[in-house]
């Protein structure tokens, strides 16, 4: 049953899965997008991140982002709550760390059984 609409992309969203952000009702994807500091503050950061991703190493990850990336790389799929526990972060903090990784096309979130799994891009 979908009885809400994402105000950003118009996708149908289950009422209990709607994310509210600054008065908007967003789907998971758009929520992750708006939570991304790079996209909100500096559209060029995304461009830069994309052009950096082909460089060997691409040393533009924070230590936490590197640990998150390594964790997902090692396990293949990591549910968000498990990643939080592993890195000692709140879910909000984890999403903030995750957003740049997503824009760098290193990690992505994919939903399975109502839990968001982080996987390699
Ligand atoms: Zn949306």
Backbone and ligand atoms as CSV (ligand in chain L), in Angstrom:
chain,resi,resn,atom,element,x,y,z
A,1,UNK,N,N,0.846,-1.207,0.000
A,1,UNK,CA,C,0.000,0.000,0.000
A,1,UNK,C,C,0.876,1.250,0.000
A,2,UNK,N,N,0.732,2.045,-1.024
A,2,UNK,CA,C,1.475,3.295,-1.070
A,2,UNK,C,C,0.494,4.446,-0.959
A,3,UNK,N,N,0.593,5.198,0.102
A,3,UNK,CA,C,-0.350,6.296,0.218
A,3,UNK,C,C,0.341,7.642,0.398
A,4,UNK,N,N,1.653,7.673,0.132
A,4,UNK,CA,C,2.363,8.949,0.174
A,4,UNK,C,C,3.153,9.087,-1.119
A,5,UNK,N,N,3.515,10.322,-1.399
A,5,UNK,CA,C,4.351,10.571,-2.568
A,5,UNK,C,C,5.584,11.347,-2.146
A,6,UNK,N,N,6.715,10.962,-2.675
A,6,UNK,CA,C,7.939,11.712,-2.426
A,6,UNK,C,C,7.778,13.099,-3.057
A,7,UNK,N,N,8.009,14.159,-2.258
A,7,UNK,CA,C,7.812,15.508,-2.795
A,7,UNK,C,C,8.917,15.892,-3.780
A,8,UNK,N,N,9.976,15.142,-3.797
A,8,UNK,CA,C,11.092,15.494,-4.672
A,8,UNK,C,C,11.004,14.785,-6.026
A,9,UNK,N,N,10.879,13.450,-6.001
A,9,UNK,CA,C,10.897,12.732,-7.274
A,9,UNK,C,C,9.524,12.188,-7.650
A,10,UNK,N,N,8.554,12.304,-6.713
A,10,UNK,CA,C,7.200,11.872,-7.040
A,10,UNK,C,C,6.955,10.378,-6.916
A,11,UNK,N,N,7.964,9.633,-6.441
A,11,UNK,CA,C,7.790,8.190,-6.287
A,11,UNK,C,C,6.783,7.888,-5.177
A,12,UNK,N,N,6.036,6.833,-5.343
A,12,UNK,CA,C,5.108,6.399,-4.301
A,12,UNK,C,C,5.907,5.809,-3.148
A,13,UNK,N,N,5.542,6.187,-1.933
A,13,UNK,CA,C,6.275,5.722,-0.753
A,13,UNK,C,C,5.270,5.238,0.290
A,14,UNK,N,N,5.565,4.107,0.910
A,14,UNK,CA,C,4.713,3.654,2.007
A,14,UNK,C,C,4.745,4.684,3.125
A,15,UNK,N,N,3.593,4.906,3.718
A,15,UNK,CA,C,3.488,5.951,4.746
A,15,UNK,C,C,4.527,5.764,5.847
A,16,UNK,N,N,4.745,4.535,6.270
A,16,UNK,CA,C,5.664,4.334,7.392
A,16,UNK,C,C,7.136,4.443,6.976
A,17,UNK,N,N,7.370,4.522,5.677
A,17,UNK,CA,C,8.759,4.622,5.218
A,17,UNK,C,C,9.129,6.033,4.757
A,18,UNK,N,N,8.146,6.905,4.797
A,18,UNK,CA,C,8.397,8.280,4.384
A,18,UNK,C,C,9.406,8.932,5.332
A,19,UNK,N,N,10.367,9.644,4.765
A,19,UNK,CA,C,11.337,10.376,5.575
A,19,UNK,C,C,10.986,11.854,5.515
A,20,UNK,N,N,10.831,12.457,6.671
A,20,UNK,CA,C,10.528,13.880,6.667
A,20,UNK,C,C,11.799,14.684,6.828
A,21,UNK,N,N,11.926,15.664,5.986
A,21,UNK,CA,C,13.107,16.508,6.027
A,21,UNK,C,C,12.713,17.920,5.640
A,22,UNK,N,N,12.844,18.849,6.573
A,22,UNK,CA,C,12.494,20.243,6.338
A,22,UNK,C,C,11.126,20.398,5.683
A,23,UNK,N,N,10.156,19.682,6.248
A,23,UNK,CA,C,8.783,19.831,5.783
A,23,UNK,C,C,8.460,19.058,4.523
A,24,UNK,N,N,9.465,18.391,3.939
A,24,UNK,CA,C,9.191,17.602,2.751
A,24,UNK,C,C,9.063,16.132,3.142
A,25,UNK,N,N,8.315,15.404,2.360
A,25,UNK,CA,C,8.203,13.975,2.580
A,25,UNK,C,C,8.937,13.283,1.451
A,26,UNK,N,N,9.980,12.574,1.827
A,26,UNK,CA,C,10.890,12.050,0.815
A,26,UNK,C,C,10.974,10.531,0.841
A,27,UNK,N,N,11.269,9.961,-0.317
A,27,UNK,CA,C,11.576,8.539,-0.371
A,27,UNK,C,C,13.007,8.339,0.124
A,28,UNK,N,N,13.364,7.095,0.347
A,28,UNK,CA,C,14.681,6.771,0.877
A,28,UNK,C,C,15.804,7.396,0.036
A,29,UNK,N,N,15.711,7.249,-1.263
A,29,UNK,CA,C,16.761,7.736,-2.152
A,29,UNK,C,C,16.953,9.243,-2.048
A,30,UNK,N,N,15.816,9.967,-2.120
A,30,UNK,CA,C,15.899,11.420,-2.065
A,30,UNK,C,C,16.369,11.874,-0.688
A,31,UNK,N,N,15.968,11.127,0.340
A,31,UNK,CA,C,16.396,11.458,1.691
A,31,UNK,C,C,17.914,11.345,1.791
A,32,UNK,N,N,18.451,10.270,1.280
A,32,UNK,CA,C,19.900,10.098,1.305
A,32,UNK,C,C,20.574,11.219,0.519
A,33,UNK,N,N,19.936,11.623,-0.588
A,33,UNK,CA,C,20.494,12.712,-1.387
A,33,UNK,C,C,20.524,14.022,-0.602
A,34,UNK,N,N,19.399,14.375,0.030
A,34,UNK,CA,C,19.378,15.658,0.740
A,34,UNK,C,C,20.273,15.616,1.973
A,35,UNK,N,N,20.508,14.427,2.524
A,35,UNK,CA,C,21.377,14.317,3.681
A,35,UNK,C,C,22.847,14.441,3.287
A,36,UNK,N,N,23.109,14.408,2.023
A,36,UNK,CA,C,24.490,14.480,1.577
A,36,UNK,C,C,25.010,15.902,1.675
A,37,UNK,N,N,25.991,16.134,2.539
A,37,UNK,CA,C,26.508,17.499,2.697
A,37,UNK,C,C,27.147,18.013,1.407
A,38,UNK,N,N,27.758,17.140,0.640
A,38,UNK,CA,C,28.416,17.607,-0.578
A,38,UNK,C,C,27.391,18.188,-1.534
A,39,UNK,N,N,26.254,17.512,-1.672
A,39,UNK,CA,C,25.283,17.984,-2.628
A,39,UNK,C,C,24.602,19.260,-2.153
A,40,UNK,N,N,24.336,19.340,-0.856
A,40,UNK,CA,C,23.634,20.498,-0.338
A,40,UNK,C,C,24.515,21.741,-0.394
A,41,UNK,N,N,25.760,21.608,0.053
A,41,UNK,CA,C,26.591,22.799,0.205
A,41,UNK,C,C,27.375,23.129,-1.046
A,42,UNK,N,N,27.721,22.161,-1.832
A,42,UNK,CA,C,28.678,22.407,-2.891
A,42,UNK,C,C,28.467,21.435,-4.048
A,43,UNK,N,N,27.675,21.856,-5.020
A,43,UNK,CA,C,27.382,20.949,-6.142
A,43,UNK,C,C,28.650,20.482,-6.846
A,44,UNK,N,N,29.711,21.292,-6.771
A,44,UNK,CA,C,30.947,20.922,-7.466
A,44,UNK,C,C,31.658,19.774,-6.793
A,45,UNK,N,N,31.375,19.564,-5.513
A,45,UNK,CA,C,32.028,18.475,-4.794
A,45,UNK,C,C,31.698,17.137,-5.444
A,46,UNK,N,N,30.477,17.009,-5.926
A,46,UNK,CA,C,30.075,15.763,-6.576
A,46,UNK,C,C,30.892,15.565,-7.845
A,47,UNK,N,N,31.002,16.652,-8.599
A,47,UNK,CA,C,31.776,16.602,-9.834
A,47,UNK,C,C,33.222,16.212,-9.535
A,48,UNK,N,N,33.794,16.860,-8.523
A,48,UNK,CA,C,35.176,16.581,-8.147
A,48,UNK,C,C,35.326,15.132,-7.707
A,49,UNK,N,N,34.391,14.691,-6.879
A,49,UNK,CA,C,34.459,13.318,-6.387
A,49,UNK,C,C,34.419,12.340,-7.553
A,50,UNK,N,N,33.566,12.632,-8.523
A,50,UNK,CA,C,33.453,11.729,-9.659
A,50,UNK,C,C,34.740,11.699,-10.469
A,51,UNK,N,N,35.371,12.870,-10.650
A,51,UNK,CA,C,36.582,12.859,-11.454
A,51,UNK,C,C,37.748,12.266,-10.674
A,52,UNK,N,N,37.627,12.242,-9.334
A,52,UNK,CA,C,38.704,11.664,-8.532
A,52,UNK,C,C,38.618,10.155,-8.442
A,53,UNK,N,N,37.440,9.615,-8.720
A,53,UNK,CA,C,37.254,8.208,-8.385
A,53,UNK,C,C,38.088,7.262,-9.239
A,54,UNK,N,N,38.553,7.759,-10.390
A,54,UNK,CA,C,39.376,6.902,-11.235
A,54,UNK,C,C,40.854,6.969,-10.864
A,55,UNK,N,N,41.201,7.929,-10.037
A,55,UNK,CA,C,42.597,8.027,-9.621
A,55,UNK,C,C,42.938,6.837,-8.739
A,56,UNK,N,N,44.153,6.341,-8.838
A,56,UNK,CA,C,44.539,5.212,-7.990
A,56,UNK,C,C,44.436,5.615,-6.520
A,57,UNK,N,N,43.785,4.786,-5.732
A,57,UNK,CA,C,43.646,5.108,-4.307
A,57,UNK,C,C,42.497,6.047,-4.033
A,58,UNK,N,N,42.441,7.169,-4.727
A,58,UNK,CA,C,41.374,8.135,-4.486
A,58,UNK,C,C,41.302,8.518,-3.019
A,59,UNK,N,N,42.365,9.106,-2.498
A,59,UNK,CA,C,42.489,9.323,-1.050
A,59,UNK,C,C,41.664,10.495,-0.557
A,60,UNK,N,N,40.387,10.493,-0.905
A,60,UNK,CA,C,39.569,11.580,-0.414
A,60,UNK,C,C,38.531,11.082,0.579
A,61,UNK,N,N,38.742,9.932,1.152
A,61,UNK,CA,C,37.823,9.423,2.167
A,61,UNK,C,C,38.322,9.821,3.554
A,62,UNK,N,N,37.380,10.118,4.433
A,62,UNK,CA,C,37.761,10.302,5.831
A,62,UNK,C,C,38.059,8.924,6.405
A,63,UNK,N,N,38.756,8.865,7.538
A,63,UNK,CA,C,39.045,7.556,8.143
A,63,UNK,C,C,37.775,6.737,8.389
A,64,UNK,N,N,36.710,7.407,8.821
A,64,UNK,CA,C,35.456,6.686,9.079
A,64,UNK,C,C,34.891,6.137,7.773
A,65,UNK,N,N,34.921,6.957,6.723
A,65,UNK,CA,C,34.407,6.494,5.431
A,65,UNK,C,C,35.233,5.324,4.921
A,66,UNK,N,N,36.533,5.390,5.150
A,66,UNK,CA,C,37.404,4.302,4.723
A,66,UNK,C,C,37.055,3.012,5.460
A,67,UNK,N,N,36.797,3.137,6.764
A,67,UNK,CA,C,36.443,1.947,7.551
A,67,UNK,C,C,35.111,1.365,7.089
A,68,UNK,N,N,34.173,2.269,6.804
A,68,UNK,CA,C,32.868,1.824,6.317
A,68,UNK,C,C,33.027,1.098,4.977
A,69,UNK,N,N,33.809,1.695,4.109
A,69,UNK,CA,C,34.036,1.092,2.792
A,69,UNK,C,C,34.707,-0.275,2.932
A,70,UNK,N,N,35.732,-0.336,3.790
A,70,UNK,CA,C,36.430,-1.606,3.997
A,70,UNK,C,C,35.497,-2.674,4.546
A,71,UNK,N,N,34.632,-2.247,5.487
A,71,UNK,CA,C,33.681,-3.186,6.087
A,71,UNK,C,C,32.764,-3.784,5.024
A,72,UNK,N,N,32.219,-2.916,4.172
A,72,UNK,CA,C,31.297,-3.385,3.129
A,72,UNK,C,C,32.047,-4.239,2.110
A,73,UNK,N,N,33.266,-3.836,1.812
A,73,UNK,CA,C,34.067,-4.579,0.845
A,73,UNK,C,C,34.343,-5.996,1.352
A,74,UNK,N,N,34.597,-6.082,2.656
A,74,UNK,CA,C,34.917,-7.363,3.273
A,74,UNK,C,C,33.690,-8.275,3.330
A,75,UNK,N,N,32.532,-7.690,3.656
A,75,UNK,CA,C,31.341,-8.520,3.890
A,75,UNK,C,C,30.387,-8.604,2.709
A,76,UNK,N,N,30.542,-7.696,1.757
A,76,UNK,CA,C,29.639,-7.729,0.615
A,76,UNK,C,C,28.383,-6.926,0.852
A,77,UNK,N,N,27.662,-7.270,1.912
A,77,UNK,CA,C,26.430,-6.549,2.238
A,77,UNK,C,C,26.397,-6.313,3.739
A,78,UNK,N,N,26.140,-5.082,4.128
A,78,UNK,CA,C,26.073,-4.761,5.551
A,78,UNK,C,C,24.810,-3.954,5.827
A,79,UNK,N,N,23.916,-4.487,6.684
A,79,UNK,CA,C,22.728,-3.702,7.046
A,79,UNK,C,C,23.158,-2.454,7.814
A,80,UNK,N,N,22.435,-1.345,7.619
A,80,UNK,CA,C,22.810,-0.093,8.269
A,80,UNK,C,C,22.987,-0.230,9.787
A,81,UNK,N,N,22.055,-0.914,10.496
A,81,UNK,CA,C,22.247,-1.009,11.959
A,81,UNK,C,C,23.553,-1.710,12.336
A,82,UNK,N,N,23.947,-2.688,11.526
A,82,UNK,CA,C,25.177,-3.404,11.819
A,82,UNK,C,C,26.402,-2.523,11.561
A,83,UNK,N,N,26.330,-1.753,10.483
A,83,UNK,CA,C,27.424,-0.832,10.177
A,83,UNK,C,C,27.560,0.208,11.290
A,84,UNK,N,N,26.418,0.685,11.814
A,84,UNK,CA,C,26.430,1.652,12.925
A,84,UNK,C,C,27.146,1.044,14.121
A,85,UNK,N,N,26.757,-0.185,14.463
A,85,UNK,CA,C,27.323,-0.853,15.624
A,85,UNK,C,C,28.821,-1.058,15.431
A,86,UNK,N,N,29.191,-1.460,14.229
A,86,UNK,CA,C,30.588,-1.752,13.947
A,86,UNK,C,C,31.460,-0.507,14.054
A,87,UNK,N,N,30.939,0.622,13.571
A,87,UNK,CA,C,31.733,1.859,13.547
A,87,UNK,C,C,31.454,2.754,14.751
A,88,UNK,N,N,30.484,2.350,15.592
A,88,UNK,CA,C,30.157,3.154,16.762
A,88,UNK,C,C,29.510,4.485,16.416
A,89,UNK,N,N,28.683,4.494,15.371
A,89,UNK,CA,C,28.018,5.726,14.936
A,89,UNK,C,C,26.519,5.608,15.120
A,90,UNK,N,N,25.866,6.754,15.273
A,90,UNK,CA,C,24.409,6.775,15.225
A,90,UNK,C,C,24.008,6.607,13.761
A,91,UNK,N,N,22.735,6.288,13.550
A,91,UNK,CA,C,22.301,6.085,12.166
A,91,UNK,C,C,22.429,7.376,11.355
A,92,UNK,N,N,22.126,8.511,11.979
A,92,UNK,CA,C,22.268,9.792,11.281
A,92,UNK,C,C,23.713,10.041,10.863
A,93,UNK,N,N,24.632,9.778,11.793
A,93,UNK,CA,C,26.046,9.974,11.480
A,93,UNK,C,C,26.478,9.035,10.362
A,94,UNK,N,N,26.002,7.805,10.455
A,94,UNK,CA,C,26.380,6.837,9.434
A,94,UNK,C,C,25.911,7.293,8.057
A,95,UNK,N,N,24.684,7.803,7.999
A,95,UNK,CA,C,24.151,8.254,6.719
A,95,UNK,C,C,24.954,9.438,6.180
A,96,UNK,N,N,25.416,10.285,7.088
A,96,UNK,CA,C,26.235,11.415,6.651
A,96,UNK,C,C,27.551,10.930,6.058
A,97,UNK,N,N,28.119,9.902,6.674
A,97,UNK,CA,C,29.373,9.355,6.153
A,97,UNK,C,C,29.138,8.596,4.852
A,98,UNK,N,N,27.977,7.989,4.782
A,98,UNK,CA,C,27.655,7.152,3.627
A,98,UNK,C,C,27.392,7.990,2.373
A,99,UNK,N,N,26.764,9.165,2.566
A,99,UNK,CA,C,26.333,9.962,1.413
A,99,UNK,C,C,27.463,10.279,0.428
A,100,UNK,N,N,28.624,10.750,0.902
A,100,UNK,CA,C,29.702,11.026,-0.062
A,100,UNK,C,C,30.174,9.760,-0.776
A,101,UNK,N,N,30.188,8.648,-0.051
A,101,UNK,CA,C,30.611,7.385,-0.670
A,101,UNK,C,C,29.660,7.011,-1.806
A,102,UNK,N,N,28.399,7.334,-1.571
A,102,UNK,CA,C,27.389,7.045,-2.577
A,102,UNK,C,C,27.630,7.924,-3.811
A,103,UNK,N,N,27.937,9.186,-3.555
A,103,UNK,CA,C,28.157,10.089,-4.688
A,103,UNK,C,C,29.458,9.779,-5.413
A,104,UNK,N,N,30.400,9.198,-4.703
A,104,UNK,CA,C,31.646,8.783,-5.360
A,104,UNK,C,C,31.453,7.452,-6.079
A,105,UNK,N,N,30.253,6.907,-5.966
A,105,UNK,CA,C,29.930,5.627,-6.583
A,105,UNK,C,C,30.830,4.518,-6.063
A,106,UNK,N,N,31.076,4.563,-4.755
A,106,UNK,CA,C,31.818,3.486,-4.109
A,106,UNK,C,C,30.850,2.524,-3.427
A,107,UNK,N,N,29.866,3.098,-2.722
A,107,UNK,CA,C,28.880,2.283,-2.028
A,107,UNK,C,C,27.482,2.717,-2.439
A,108,UNK,N,N,26.553,1.788,-2.288
A,108,UNK,CA,C,25.167,2.176,-2.488
A,108,UNK,C,C,24.308,1.450,-1.459
A,109,UNK,N,N,23.105,1.954,-1.292
A,109,UNK,CA,C,22.193,1.305,-0.374
A,109,UNK,C,C,21.184,0.506,-1.169
A,110,UNK,N,N,20.859,-0.689,-0.722
A,110,UNK,CA,C,19.799,-1.405,-1.405
A,110,UNK,C,C,18.919,-2.067,-0.355
A,111,UNK,N,N,17.641,-2.004,-0.587
A,111,UNK,CA,C,16.691,-2.397,0.435
A,111,UNK,C,C,16.326,-3.868,0.299
A,112,UNK,N,N,16.470,-4.589,1.401
A,112,UNK,CA,C,16.089,-5.996,1.413
A,112,UNK,C,C,15.309,-6.264,2.681
A,113,UNK,N,N,14.138,-6.848,2.547
A,113,UNK,CA,C,13.311,-7.155,3.716
A,113,UNK,C,C,13.177,-5.949,4.637
A,114,UNK,N,N,12.969,-4.774,4.046
A,114,UNK,CA,C,12.764,-3.547,4.822
A,114,UNK,C,C,13.993,-3.054,5.567
A,115,UNK,N,N,15.142,-3.669,5.321
A,115,UNK,CA,C,16.372,-3.171,5.939
A,115,UNK,C,C,17.278,-2.688,4.815
A,116,UNK,N,N,17.910,-1.547,5.016
A,116,UNK,CA,C,18.806,-1.053,3.986
A,116,UNK,C,C,20.166,-1.716,4.145
A,117,UNK,N,N,20.576,-2.366,3.098
A,117,UNK,CA,C,21.885,-3.016,3.080
A,117,UNK,C,C,22.839,-2.121,2.315
A,118,UNK,N,N,24.024,-1.926,2.858
A,118,UNK,CA,C,25.043,-1.193,2.127
A,118,UNK,C,C,25.845,-2.209,1.321
A,119,UNK,N,N,26.023,-1.909,0.052
A,119,UNK,CA,C,26.803,-2.810,-0.789
A,119,UNK,C,C,27.765,-1.986,-1.638
A,120,UNK,N,N,28.702,-2.667,-2.270
A,120,UNK,CA,C,29.596,-1.973,-3.189
A,120,UNK,C,C,28.805,-1.498,-4.387
A,121,UNK,N,N,29.227,-0.385,-4.955
A,121,UNK,CA,C,28.496,0.192,-6.070
A,121,UNK,C,C,28.580,-0.723,-7.291
L,1,ZN,ZN,ZN,12.183,10.545,-4.061
